[in-house]
Amino acid sequence: MAEIVQRMPAGDLIAVSSWLARQPLPADTRPAERAPSGPALPEALRCGSAPELSAKMPAQTPQGARP
C-alpha cells in the first residue's frame, strides 16, 4: 500500500479514503474462506500485512498463535 499511496496525489487520497469511510458494511461480514486465486502481484504492490497472498512468501503463523 505504501507504494500505491506514494503514487497518488493528496486530493485522490482524500477522495478515496472519504468514499471508503462512507461505504456500509455487508450484513455478513466475515473473513474469506481462502485467498483469491491468480498470479501474484509485483513485489512493489504486495501487501505487507498479508504475506500469505504472495506466491513468493509463504504464510507464517505468529509465535504463540494457533494454526
Sequence and secondary structure as in RCSB ss.txt:
>XXXX:A:sequence
MAEIVQRMPAGDLIAVSSWLARQPLPADTRPAERAPSGPALPEALRCGSAPELSAKMPAQTPQGARP
>XXXX:A:secstr
 HHHHHHS HHHHHHHHHHHHHS   TT    SS   S    GGGS TT GGGSSSS     TT   
